[in-house]
């Protein structure tokens, strides 16, 4: 049975000119793509199956990620249903020189585990072991949009 911390993934993407919009910051579509990819990886760690995006809830862009900075994506599964996995995903801009970090984007994605034929398949329960797992889960539940509860 996977735990919340087993599903925690943090990934970095250096924002190159080909990733930017007219304002020399990461194009929102690229940020969402990176979030979706890392979120799916967290969901697959929990499910042990291929997972597909079912819902993106409350995608909020708070500030840009400038060209040359690093976009850090943080993701973890904090709750599961029969075939679904609720995942908290946040993006940060990070200075590659100093490591200074600011939250830029956050959202809650729901993924569904699917079998080889693309049909929804059950997922294991999510273990909440240790203080780190409880903190991640409780933080996500407290900030989760009402419609996901």
N, C-alpha and C positions, 0 to 999 in steps of 0.2 A: 504494500500500500504506500503510495508516494506521499510525501509531506509537502507543505507549502514551500519550505525552503529548498526542497528538491527541484521545484519548478522555477526558482529564481534565476533569471538570466539578465546579464548586463552586456550590451554590445556597443561598439563605437563605430561611427562613420564620419570620416573627415569630409566636410562640406567643400566640394570642388566647384569650379565655375559651371560645370555641366549640371549640377544639382540646384542651381539658383534661379531666382526670378529676376525681374527687371530692377529689383532693389538690392541686388547682391546678397540676398539671404536665401536660405534653403526654401525651395518651393514646397508649399504645404502638401502637395501630392506625394513628394518624395518622403517627407516626414511620416505621413500616414502609411506609406508602403513599408518603411523601415519598422514602424510600430507593429504593423500587421504581421510581418515576417517573424519578428522576435516573439510577439504574442503567440503565434502559432507554435513556435518551438517550445514555449512554456507549456502550452496546452498538450502538446504531444508527449512531453515528459510526464505529465500527470496521467494522461489517458493510456499511453503505451500504444496508441493508434494514430493514424493520420487524422488531422483535425482541420476543419474548414471554418472560415469566418461566417457567423450567422448574424451578428449584430454589432454595430459600433454605436456606443451610447455616450453622449455628452462630450464630444471632441472639442476641446477648448484650446485655442492658440493664444497664449498669454504674451509671448514676445518672440521675435525672430531668432533664428540661428544664423549668424553672419558667415559669409564665405570665409574659409580659412579656419573657422572654429570646428570643434568636434561635436557631433550630435550623439549624445549618449542616450541609449534606449534601455529602460529598466522595465522588466515584466515579471509577473508571477501570477499563478492561479491561486485564488483565495476561497473559492467555493465551487462545488460541482452539483449537477443534477443527475438525472438518469443517464443522459447522453451528452449533456452540455457542461462547459467549463467557463466559469466567470473569471476574467483575467484583468488585472489592473496594469495599465501600461502608461509610463511617463517618459517624456523626452526632456533632455536638458541640453543647454549649450554649455560647452566646456572649453576653456582656453587651453590650447595644447601646450602653452609655455608655463602656465601657473597652476593649472588644474582647477581654477576658479569655476564654479558651476552655478547655473541658474535654471530653475524649472521653466520650460517654454511651452510644453504641451502635455495634456493628460487626458486619459480616456479610460473607459471600461469596455472591453470587447467580450463578446460571448462567442465561443467556438463550439462546434459540434464534432464529436468523434465519429468517423465513418469507417466502414469496412471496405474490403477490396472492391465491392460493387457500388460503393458510394452511399450505402444505406447507413443511417444512424446506428451506432453500436454503444452498448453500455460502457461506462467508465468506472474505475474503482473509486471508492471513497477516498477523501483527502484527509490525511493524518495531520493533526495539529499537535506537534510535539515540540516542547521547548519554548522558551520565551520569545525567540526570534520569530517562529511560526505564528504564535499568538499575536505578536505586535503587528506583523504584516497583515494578517487576516483582519484584526480589529480595526486597523487603520483604513483598510480598503472598505470594509463594511460601513464604517462611520462616514466615509466620503462618497459612497456609492450613490448614484442617482436613484431617486425613489422608485422609478419604474422598473428597476432591476430587482427590487426586494420582494 
